[in-house]
């Protein structure tokens, strides 16, 4: 019985076959998630064959892009098991075959009542598919900076709002001077620079991910931005957010809470950038900003200058005099 690991490179699609001396196999467990990098010889999945659990190693290094069977599902002879992308061109065309002996594993997979199968939701599957595409087509660069925000926190407290609108206001202001980050990569040779700053505010609830958009952020006041952000977040939690409210963004913004120092965001194609804010709760005098941007849109040096511009405006509270 042969299970195939397909490895597309450029326009070629060679198949690397894994031979198993049995006619029926069931996927016991996947050891790699979609989007994970895989080294040669690393276990991709565990298969249950004739009451034995065996490992399927990767024949080449690459990125797991697709799993053709879920845990607990059978795989028929000749069917593909996994799809690996990003395979080095030097490996294309080489014949690699592994014959897996049916021997008891050191740590056999135990099936009992202590575990259960979770089926991903439609949105989770859609996000996973997008994230894999983003990582494999848009080379990301991560740039991190810290800002001192004691004065901004004091003003936020006096206005009765959080620090988040302050950061978004500074982001919008800086984007007018650094339009390459308020852009969409539409081809390998074209970058669409947007005049209006429309920020998608990523927000997770217990059930889903929402990305309501605040439009023309470069033209509205700090307090107007804070009010719109509050209304959109309430609509997300209440489930009253319309689909049109999540369209037309030119850049994304997200937050992470303590104790996480910072978190790198995944580009929302075709956007060129996403900014992530660390814990900005009251009492925090320093925050961390992480910019993820498409390497095709701007250089790392420009990204550093852009982040420093946001930091400088935030520390000097210059956003109070803009717009």
Residue, then its C-alpha position, 0 to 999 in steps of 0.5 A: x500500500x502506498x501513501x503519497x506526500x506531494x511536494x509542489x515546486x514551481x510548476x512541477x509536482x513530484x510525488x514521494x511515496x511511502x510504502x506500507x505493507x498493508x491494504x488499510x490504514x487509519x490516521x491516528x494523529x497528525x504531528x504537524x499543523x497546517x503551516x508548520x515547517x517540516x524537516x527531512x525525517x520528521x514525523x508528519x503523522x501517525x498511522x494505525x495499521x493492523x493494530x500497530x501505530x507507525x510514523x510517517x516521516x517527511x521525505x524532504x524539508x518543506x511546509x505542511x500545506x494540506x492534510x488530505x485526511x483527518x484524525x480517525x479517517x481511513x486512507x485508501x491505497x494510492x491516495x495522497x496523505x499530505x501536501x508539502x510546499x516550499x520544497x527546495x528546487x534542488x530536490x525536484x525530480x529526485x526519487x525518494x521512497x521510505x519503507x516503514x517496517x511495522x514494529x511496535x512504537x516506543x510510545x504507542x498512541x493510546x485511545x481512551x476516554x481521556x481525549x476527544x476529536x475537535x472539528x474546526x469551525x468553518x471560520x477556523x478552516x478559512x483562517x488557516x487556509x488564508x494564513x498558510x497562503x499569507x506565510x508562503x506568498x508574502x515574506x514577512x518582516x517583524x520590527x519591534x519597538x517600545x514606547x514610554x506612555x505615562x503621559x498618554x495613560x494620564x490623558x487617557x484616564x482624564x478622557x475616560x478612554x483606553x490607550x488603544x485609540x491613542x495608538x491608533x490615532x498615531x498610527x493613522x498620522x504616521x501612515x500619511x507620511x509612510x504610505x508604503x505601509x498603508x498599501x496593498x501588494x497587487x502583483x509582483x511589480x505593483x504596490x497600490x498606495x491608499x489615500x484613506x487610512x481604514x484600520x481593521x481592528x482584529x478582535x476575538x470573542x469566545x466564538x469567532x474572530x472579527x475585524x471591524x473597520x474604522x474608516x478615514x482614521x487620518x481625518x477623525x479626532x481622537x475622541x471620535x476614533x475612541x467612540x467608533x472603536x467602542x461601538x464596533x467592539x460592542x457590535x462584535x460581542x453582541x453579534x450585530x456587526x454587519x458584513x459591510x463593517x468588515x470590508x475595505x481595510x487598508x491595514x490591520x491592528x490587534x492587541x495582546x494582553x499580559x503576560x505576553x510581551x509581544x506577538x507577531x501578526x499574520x498579514x491579512x492579504x493583500x494588506x502590506x502591514x499589521x501592527x500589534x500592541x502589547x498590554x496597554x491596560x491602565x498603569x502600564x507606562x511602557x508598551x511594545x509595538x510589533x509591526x509585521x510587513x510584507x518585505x516586498x512593500x518596504x525595507x526593514x530600515x523604512x519599517x524601523x523609521x515608521x515605528x519610531x515615528x509612531x513612538x515619538x508622536x505617542x510619547x509627545x502626545x502630538x496626536x492631540x494637535x493633528x487632524 
